[in-house]
């Protein structure tokens, strides 16, 4: 989780360097859709693992003053 949070900080910092305020990715899907869609972009099919990874990423991005959508 520490590594994911550090990656989030780096992504947030890069967003600021580009002069943006919002990061539109990566996808943080919290429910599994059996129809597929863009499942290849999501962290995991396990909701616990996904939740922990997503929370670490969001903490890292938001620590740089960037909104995560």
One Martini backbone bead per residue (centre of mass of N, CA, C, O) as a GRO file, in nm:
protein
   69
    1UNK     BB    1   0.055   0.065  -0.017
    2UNK     BB    2   0.297   0.256  -0.017
    3UNK     BB    3   0.354   0.246  -0.319
    4UNK     BB    4   0.080   0.351  -0.417
    5UNK     BB    5   0.102   0.622  -0.268
    6UNK     BB    6   0.359   0.718  -0.413
    7UNK     BB    7   0.236   0.713  -0.693
    8UNK     BB    8   0.014   0.920  -0.628
    9UNK     BB    9   0.207   1.151  -0.566
   10UNK     BB   10   0.342   1.158  -0.843
   11UNK     BB   11   0.083   1.209  -1.005
   12UNK     BB   12   0.002   1.472  -0.859
   13UNK     BB   13   0.259   1.626  -0.931
   14UNK     BB   14   0.226   1.607  -1.239
   15UNK     BB   15  -0.040   1.755  -1.259
   16UNK     BB   16   0.067   2.023  -1.147
   17UNK     BB   17   0.287   2.068  -1.368
   18UNK     BB   18   0.044   2.094  -1.591
   19UNK     BB   19  -0.193   2.274  -1.444
   20UNK     BB   20  -0.380   2.086  -1.295
   21UNK     BB   21  -0.664   1.965  -1.069
   22UNK     BB   22  -0.734   1.686  -1.223
   23UNK     BB   23  -0.772   1.329  -1.201
   24UNK     BB   24  -0.915   1.069  -1.421
   25UNK     BB   25  -0.705   0.859  -1.311
   26UNK     BB   26  -0.760   0.569  -1.232
   27UNK     BB   27  -0.965   0.314  -1.210
   28UNK     BB   28  -1.227   0.265  -0.933
   29UNK     BB   29  -1.375  -0.023  -0.910
   30UNK     BB   30  -1.618  -0.148  -0.660
   31UNK     BB   31  -1.763  -0.324  -0.881
   32UNK     BB   32  -1.873  -0.614  -1.034
   33UNK     BB   33  -1.906  -0.676  -1.387
   34UNK     BB   34  -2.002  -0.945  -1.588
   35UNK     BB   35  -1.992  -0.774  -1.872
   36UNK     BB   36  -1.725  -0.604  -1.817
   37UNK     BB   37  -1.579  -0.384  -2.017
   38UNK     BB   38  -1.311  -0.215  -1.826
   39UNK     BB   39  -1.158  -0.432  -1.638
   40UNK     BB   40  -0.850  -0.390  -1.723
   41UNK     BB   41  -0.831  -0.107  -1.546
   42UNK     BB   42  -0.856  -0.243  -1.286
   43UNK     BB   43  -0.721  -0.364  -1.003
   44UNK     BB   44  -0.964  -0.570  -0.906
   45UNK     BB   45  -1.206  -0.819  -0.814
   46UNK     BB   46  -1.142  -0.755  -0.524
   47UNK     BB   47  -1.287  -0.542  -0.302
   48UNK     BB   48  -1.064  -0.522  -0.087
   49UNK     BB   49  -0.821  -0.466  -0.265
   50UNK     BB   50  -0.939  -0.227  -0.418
   51UNK     BB   51  -0.993  -0.044  -0.173
   52UNK     BB   52  -0.698  -0.022  -0.076
   53UNK     BB   53  -0.571   0.081  -0.337
   54UNK     BB   54  -0.755   0.325  -0.381
   55UNK     BB   55  -0.696   0.470  -0.113
   56UNK     BB   56  -0.392   0.505  -0.158
   57UNK     BB   57  -0.409   0.666  -0.420
   58UNK     BB   58  -0.586   0.902  -0.317
   59UNK     BB   59  -0.401   0.995  -0.093
   60UNK     BB   60  -0.163   1.067  -0.277
   61UNK     BB   61  -0.300   1.269  -0.466
   62UNK     BB   62  -0.430   1.459  -0.239
   63UNK     BB   63  -0.151   1.543  -0.107
   64UNK     BB   64  -0.112   1.750  -0.375
   65UNK     BB   65  -0.394   1.905  -0.436
   66UNK     BB   66  -0.559   1.682  -0.592
   67UNK     BB   67  -0.814   1.572  -0.771
   68UNK     BB   68  -1.021   1.270  -0.778
   69UNK     BB   69  -1.229   1.098  -1.044
   0.00000   0.00000   0.00000
